[in-house]
Amino acid sequence: MRMLNNIASGGVLYLKPMALITLLLLLSHTTIGQVKLDSLINVASLKVYEDPVVAIKMGEQLFDEATIAKTKIKALMLISNGYLSKREYEKSLEYSMKTRDYFDESDDLKIQISALNSIGMQYQQLLIYDKAIENLDEALKWAEKVKHQDSIASFLGINYAIRGFIYREQMSCEIALNYFNKAITQFKITLAGNKTMNANLSILTYNKGNCELQISQKDSARASFNKSIAYAQVVEAKSLYAFAKKGLSEVYTVEGNYQLAINELNDALKASDSVGDLVLNQGIYKNLSDNFLAINNRFEYQQYLGKYLTTQKQIRKKERSTINASISSLIEETKLQTNREKKELRKLQIVLAILSFLALLILLTSVNKSRKKYKNALKNLAGFKN
């Protein structure tokens, strides 16, 4: 599942080619010192969907340039989201977990909430749902400390959205829809002052449409997919547009309007050409083959079935590496927990050592005073006898 690749950073934008060239020039010259690194990270986030390799390289350079914890956390999240977009889940989780190293150095609640949401999303992608919920719950605890809740609407939206994905897999679409709707409400709060939330709303309405179609709410699903298309067009997000078009085609297929479905899928295929998302392409190829079979076009059916099977093999190869990533992430988490416990134990040992030393010092002082009193008493006794 590709969706939600980058919303954990709090917002998604997209770069036009000239803007990207300008940014790369800024990064390669000394003028970078005159531009806020946080702003550059926000701009670099535009490329996470369309060119994750560029986003990762930018994140690495910005991390090296950063001198404060908040900016380093943002850069690590940018790199993590880049790897997530490439479906390299192990690397993505690795960089997300590194953000925790800087929590104690930052007093920015929002960046910590965002990082925890991101970690939760990594675990959700790896199907480690208990760890995902654990981090999402921790994020909500931090969120409760923020006075103005509207200021963290996008972060709450992300949190609810990830929960929706988890509950869709673990429970039912009815429960997931409740969280998708809560997420959409939060994103709409942010939309008033941040048009980039259109991308996040495209993601959520697409997933909402999928759930509605799954429980046979065809009209609601059609409305959700059309909204997803409209939101994607605002930010010119080809991948989101393609996913939404694919979703809309599925409504037509269920209704038996196979040619309309094929038309939507052809639009989706054109948009996905430059994206390179295997899961997206697999879905489009599968739907095209099914619809051509339905209208008895054997040639096109065979063509797209072949493409579907080839893509499926590529995805399975990546899935095997994902299983390894799941195991590695659990081992890494255990190591981190053990290290944290060791640090706490060391602190406790130091405190106990200090207390023991003070207790011994007090005891020795008391014994010394007692000896002096005893000697003085003996002297006084000897003088009394004389």
Secondary structure as GFF3:
##gff-version 3
##sequence-region A 1 386
A	DSSP	three_ten_helix	7	9	.	.	.	ID=ss1
A	DSSP	alpha_helix	17	28	.	.	.	ID=ss2
A	DSSP	three_ten_helix	30	34	.	.	.	ID=ss3
A	DSSP	alpha_helix	37	44	.	.	.	ID=ss4
A	DSSP	three_ten_helix	45	47	.	.	.	ID=ss5
A	DSSP	alpha_helix	52	65	.	.	.	ID=ss6
A	DSSP	alpha_helix	69	85	.	.	.	ID=ss7
A	DSSP	alpha_helix	89	98	.	.	.	ID=ss8
A	DSSP	three_ten_helix	99	105	.	.	.	ID=ss9
A	DSSP	alpha_helix	109	125	.	.	.	ID=ss10
A	DSSP	alpha_helix	129	143	.	.	.	ID=ss11
A	DSSP	three_ten_helix	149	152	.	.	.	ID=ss12
A	DSSP	alpha_helix	153	170	.	.	.	ID=ss13
A	DSSP	alpha_helix	173	191	.	.	.	ID=ss14
A	DSSP	alpha_helix	197	214	.	.	.	ID=ss15
A	DSSP	alpha_helix	218	234	.	.	.	ID=ss16
A	DSSP	alpha_helix	238	255	.	.	.	ID=ss17
A	DSSP	alpha_helix	258	272	.	.	.	ID=ss18
A	DSSP	alpha_helix	278	294	.	.	.	ID=ss19
A	DSSP	alpha_helix	298	385	.	.	.	ID=ss20
###
